[in-house]
Amino acid sequence: MENACVKIPKLETKNSREVFALFAALNAMGYDDENNPKGISLVRKRVRNTLLKNDWSRKYPQLKKATNGYHLWHLLNTVLAKSEKGVPGLSEFSKEESIQKLWKTLKVYQEKETKQLTPLFKKEATNLVNFIDELAPKVRKLVLIVNPLDAYWRGYGLTINNVGYVIVGPGAADNENELIRHELLHILASKFQVPASILDDQSLKQLTMNNYGDGNVLGREYIVRSLSLIYQSEILGKDVSEAIKREEKDFPYIREVMKFAKAKLKSDKKITIPAETKN
């Protein structure tokens, strides 16, 4: 489906020592989030068993405060941007002998997972850039980072200095690459904005406050989920009727945002948004 008029950014993968150190610190200081009912991944469990032998919170109180006080997106942005201030205490923590040994061990696993995900990442990135077409931002490259120390099927998509980073936890190859696609869309759909009339609806206030912090974050989720559904229907040829119904439970205006997103895409996109059905 490649469009000759659209320039595909350089596609890379990276074993990030900075992301490893950050999530090693998080796991050492109380980051216990997990989405998998079977529990945390075997690799993450092994790393945590080593980490929890020491009282890192007592040794690095500033790092403990930072990891507890900032959202993970903010922390990732800080380490990947190589901010001068950085995350307090993280540099010293990463130089600990036991942390360096863990990095050498984990890097082998990351390389194996990265090799498995690379063709999936490149396919999704190429297809999505062509799908969004001229509305795709001018990022120089897209970089995939495998992060086995996170919760199952959790990821992040962020842009720093015209480079898009897709960071994915365990399970990224499951569910037809939906996690990779979702995080790529957080980067590639930056020119789409949800109409203010939808975000101003009073019925969304509680959802925003409980799950997404503010209307801007909620708006991004609406856009990403809407474009993903359109993509699945048009590019993958899937019937998304049931998927739309599932999304409506938490995103009641998903059909309206899909129509808005469809209108923003090129006119040759032929998807029909299923009408809402009443039982």
C-alpha positions as CSV (number, residue, x, y, z in Angstrom):
1,M,0.0,0.0,0.0
2,E,3.0,2.3,-0.3
3,N,2.3,5.8,-1.5
4,A,5.1,7.2,-3.6
5,C,4.3,10.7,-2.5
6,V,4.8,9.9,1.2
7,K,8.3,9.7,2.6
8,I,8.8,6.9,5.1
9,P,11.0,7.9,8.1
10,K,14.1,5.9,8.8
11,L,13.0,2.9,10.9
12,E,15.3,1.6,13.7
13,T,15.4,-0.5,16.8
14,K,17.4,0.2,19.9
15,N,18.4,-1.6,23.1
16,S,18.1,1.4,25.4
17,R,20.3,1.3,28.5
18,E,18.5,4.5,29.7
19,V,15.1,2.9,29.6
20,F,16.4,-0.3,31.3
21,A,17.9,1.8,34.1
22,L,14.7,3.8,34.6
23,F,12.5,0.7,34.8
24,A,14.9,-1.2,36.9
25,A,14.7,1.7,39.3
26,L,10.9,1.8,39.1
27,N,10.6,-1.9,39.8
28,A,13.1,-1.6,42.7
29,M,11.1,1.2,44.3
30,G,7.5,0.0,44.2
31,Y,6.3,-0.1,40.5
32,D,4.1,-3.2,40.7
33,D,1.6,-2.4,37.9
34,E,0.6,-5.5,35.9
35,N,-2.3,-6.1,33.4
36,N,-1.8,-9.8,32.9
37,P,-4.0,-12.0,35.2
38,K,-1.2,-14.6,35.0
39,G,1.2,-12.2,36.7
40,I,4.4,-10.4,35.7
41,S,6.6,-11.9,33.0
42,L,9.3,-14.4,33.9
43,V,12.1,-12.0,32.8
44,R,10.7,-9.1,34.9
45,K,10.2,-11.5,37.9
46,R,13.9,-12.6,37.7
47,V,15.1,-9.0,37.5
48,R,12.9,-8.0,40.5
49,N,14.1,-10.9,42.6
50,T,17.6,-9.5,42.2
51,L,16.7,-5.9,42.7
52,L,14.6,-6.4,45.8
53,K,17.5,-7.9,47.7
54,N,18.6,-4.3,48.4
55,D,16.9,-1.3,50.0
56,W,17.3,1.0,47.0
57,S,14.7,3.5,48.3
58,R,16.8,4.2,51.4
59,K,20.0,4.5,49.4
60,Y,18.5,6.8,46.7
61,P,15.7,8.8,48.3
62,Q,15.6,11.4,45.5
63,L,15.2,8.7,42.9
64,K,12.4,7.2,45.0
65,K,10.7,10.6,45.1
66,A,11.1,11.1,41.4
67,T,9.8,7.7,40.4
68,N,6.8,8.0,42.6
69,G,6.1,11.7,41.8
70,Y,6.1,11.8,38.0
71,H,4.1,10.0,35.3
72,L,6.0,7.4,33.4
73,W,5.6,9.3,30.2
74,H,7.4,12.3,31.8
75,L,10.2,10.1,33.1
76,L,10.7,8.4,29.7
77,N,10.8,11.8,28.0
78,T,13.4,13.0,30.4
79,V,15.8,10.0,30.0
80,L,15.4,9.7,26.2
81,A,15.8,13.5,25.7
82,K,19.0,13.2,27.8
83,S,17.9,16.2,29.8
84,E,20.7,18.0,31.7
85,K,18.9,17.7,35.0
86,G,17.8,14.1,34.3
87,V,16.0,12.0,36.8
88,P,17.6,12.6,40.2
89,G,19.8,9.7,41.3
90,L,19.2,7.6,38.2
91,S,22.8,8.0,36.9
92,E,24.3,6.9,40.1
93,F,21.8,4.0,40.4
94,S,22.7,2.8,36.9
95,K,26.4,2.6,37.8
96,E,25.8,0.1,40.6
97,E,27.6,-3.1,39.9
98,S,24.5,-5.3,40.3
99,I,22.6,-3.0,37.9
100,Q,25.3,-3.2,35.3
101,K,25.3,-7.0,35.6
102,L,21.5,-7.1,35.1
103,W,21.8,-4.9,32.1
104,K,24.3,-7.3,30.4
105,T,22.0,-10.2,31.1
106,L,18.8,-8.5,30.1
107,K,20.3,-7.1,26.9
108,V,20.5,-10.6,25.4
109,Y,16.8,-11.1,26.0
110,Q,16.0,-7.6,24.6
111,E,17.9,-8.4,21.4
112,K,16.0,-11.6,20.9
113,E,12.6,-9.9,21.4
114,T,13.6,-7.0,19.2
115,K,14.6,-9.3,16.4
116,Q,11.1,-10.9,16.6
117,L,9.3,-7.5,16.6
118,T,11.3,-5.7,14.0
119,P,9.4,-6.9,10.9
120,L,6.1,-6.3,12.6
121,F,7.2,-2.8,13.6
122,K,8.5,-1.9,10.1
123,K,5.3,-3.2,8.5
124,E,3.0,-1.3,10.8
125,A,5.1,1.9,10.6
126,T,5.2,1.9,6.8
127,N,1.5,1.1,6.5
128,L,0.4,3.8,9.0
129,V,2.6,6.5,7.4
130,N,1.0,5.8,4.1
131,F,-2.5,5.5,5.6
132,I,-2.3,8.9,7.3
133,D,-0.6,10.3,4.2
134,E,0.2,14.0,4.1
135,L,-1.2,14.5,7.7
136,A,1.7,12.4,9.1
137,P,4.2,14.6,11.0
138,K,7.7,15.0,9.5
139,V,9.6,12.8,12.0
140,R,13.2,11.9,10.9
141,K,13.0,8.4,12.2
142,L,10.9,6.0,14.2
143,V,12.6,3.9,16.9
144,L,11.3,0.7,18.5
145,I,12.5,0.0,22.1
146,V,11.6,-3.3,23.8
147,N,11.0,-2.9,27.5
148,P,10.5,-6.2,29.3
149,L,10.4,-4.6,32.8
150,D,7.0,-3.0,32.2
151,A,3.5,-4.3,32.7
152,Y,2.1,-6.6,30.1
153,W,0.8,-4.9,26.9
154,R,1.7,-1.4,28.2
155,G,3.5,1.0,25.9
156,Y,4.4,4.6,25.1
157,G,4.7,6.7,22.0
158,L,6.6,10.0,22.2
159,T,8.4,12.4,19.9
160,I,11.7,14.1,20.9
161,N,13.6,16.3,18.4
162,N,11.8,14.9,15.4
163,V,12.4,11.3,16.4
164,G,9.5,9.1,17.4
165,Y,10.0,6.5,20.1
166,V,7.8,3.5,20.5
167,I,8.4,1.7,23.8
168,V,6.6,-1.6,24.3
169,G,6.3,-4.0,27.2
170,P,5.8,-7.8,27.2
171,G,3.1,-9.1,24.8
172,A,3.7,-6.6,22.0
173,A,3.4,-9.4,19.4
174,D,-0.1,-10.4,20.7
175,N,-3.4,-9.2,19.3
176,E,-2.3,-8.6,15.7
177,N,0.3,-5.9,16.8
178,E,-2.3,-3.6,18.3
179,L,0.1,-2.3,20.9
180,I,2.8,-1.3,18.4
181,R,0.1,0.2,16.2
182,H,-1.5,2.2,19.1
183,E,1.8,3.7,20.1
184,L,2.8,4.5,16.5
185,L,-0.5,6.4,16.1
186,H,0.3,8.5,19.2
187,I,3.2,9.8,17.2
188,L,1.8,9.8,13.7
189,A,-1.7,11.3,14.5
190,S,-0.4,14.5,16.1
191,K,-2.2,16.7,13.5
192,F,-5.6,15.3,14.4
193,Q,-7.6,17.1,17.1
194,V,-10.9,16.1,18.7
195,P,-13.6,18.8,18.3
196,A,-13.9,20.8,21.5
197,S,-17.6,20.2,21.6
198,I,-17.0,16.5,22.4
199,L,-14.4,17.1,25.1
200,D,-16.6,19.7,26.8
201,D,-19.5,17.3,27.3
202,Q,-20.1,17.0,31.1
203,S,-20.5,13.3,30.9
204,L,-16.8,12.9,30.1
205,K,-15.5,14.9,33.1
206,Q,-15.4,11.9,35.4
207,L,-13.8,9.6,32.8
208,T,-11.1,12.3,32.2
209,M,-10.5,12.8,35.9
210,N,-10.3,9.1,36.8
211,N,-8.3,7.8,33.8
212,Y,-6.7,10.4,31.6
213,G,-5.7,13.4,33.8
214,D,-7.0,16.1,31.4
215,G,-9.0,16.7,28.2
216,N,-5.9,16.8,26.0
217,V,-4.8,13.3,27.0
218,L,-8.4,12.0,26.6
219,G,-8.6,13.6,23.2
220,R,-5.4,11.9,22.0
221,E,-6.8,8.5,23.1
222,Y,-10.0,9.2,21.2
223,I,-8.0,10.0,18.0
224,V,-5.7,7.1,18.3
225,R,-8.4,4.5,19.0
226,S,-10.6,5.9,16.2
227,L,-7.8,5.8,13.6
228,S,-6.9,2.3,14.7
229,L,-10.4,1.2,14.0
230,I,-10.5,2.8,10.6
231,Y,-7.1,1.3,9.8
232,Q,-8.3,-2.2,10.9
233,S,-11.3,-1.9,8.7
234,E,-9.7,-0.4,5.6
235,I,-6.2,-1.9,5.6
236,L,-6.7,-5.2,7.4
237,G,-10.3,-5.8,6.1
238,K,-11.7,-6.6,9.5
239,D,-15.3,-6.1,10.7
240,V,-14.9,-3.6,13.5
241,S,-18.5,-3.4,14.6
242,E,-18.0,-5.4,17.8
243,A,-14.7,-3.5,18.5
244,I,-16.6,-0.2,18.2
245,K,-19.2,-1.4,20.7
246,R,-16.4,-2.4,23.2
247,E,-14.7,1.0,22.8
248,E,-18.0,2.8,23.4
249,K,-18.1,1.6,27.0
250,D,-15.2,3.9,27.9
251,F,-15.3,6.2,24.9
252,P,-19.0,7.0,24.2
253,Y,-18.3,9.4,21.3
254,I,-16.0,7.0,19.4
255,R,-18.3,6.9,16.4
256,E,-18.4,10.7,16.1
257,V,-14.6,10.9,16.4
258,M,-14.2,8.2,13.8
259,K,-16.4,10.2,11.4
260,F,-14.3,13.3,12.2
261,A,-11.0,11.4,11.7
262,K,-12.3,9.9,8.4
263,A,-13.1,13.3,7.1
264,K,-9.6,14.5,7.9
265,L,-8.1,11.6,5.9
266,K,-7.9,11.7,2.1
267,S,-11.2,11.4,0.3
268,D,-10.3,8.1,-1.4
269,K,-10.6,6.3,1.9
270,K,-13.7,4.2,1.5
271,I,-14.5,3.0,5.0
272,T,-18.1,3.2,6.2
273,I,-18.6,3.8,9.9
274,P,-21.2,1.3,11.2
275,A,-24.3,3.0,12.5
276,E,-25.2,2.6,16.2
277,T,-27.7,-0.1,16.7
278,K,-30.3,-0.1,19.5
279,N,-31.6,-3.4,21.0
